[in-house]
Amino acid sequence: MAVDPGMFLLVDDEGNQYFPLTPEKVKEIISRDSYYLIPYPYVGFYYLEDYEKSSFYNTFTSEKPYYYEVYPQDIYTKALAGGTLIPKAKMSGLVYFKINLNAKKGVKLLVYKPGTSKSAPADFTFPFKIE
C-alpha cells in the first residue's frame, strides 16, 4: 500500500479541517519563530552522564514541567516518509499540522487509503479529546 502524508486530514470539534504540512514548511515556520521556541531556562550539559541523569527526572510523573526535546534536524528525520508499505510490515513517523489546540475540545485524525476520495467517509478515524 502506498503511504504518504497526504493520506491524513485533521478535523477539529468545530468542523475546521487542517491539511498536513511538509517538513520544509514546518522548518520555515519554526525558523521565523525560533527565538520563541527555546525553553527557558536553557540548560547545557558538559558531560553525557549529567544529561542522562537529568532526563531520568524529566518524566510525566514529575511535578516539574516537561519539555519535549526537538532539534531542527528531527523535523526531517522523524517525519513520515512516503513509500510503499509491504504486508505485515510497520512504518512510523510524524505528520505535521498547524493548529492551536488551546482553544479546541477535540480533534479527529482522518486517514484515507490511496484512491479514496476526501469527499467520501474516511477509511480510518482516530478521535482525540483535548483536556
Secondary structure, DSSP 4 states (H G I P E B T S, - for coil): -EE-GGGEEEEETTS-EEPPBPHHHHHHHHHHSGGGSS-SS----SSHHHHHHHHHH-STTSSS-------TTHHHHTBPPPEEPPTT-----B-B----GGG-SEEEEEE--TT--TTSPPSEEEEEE--
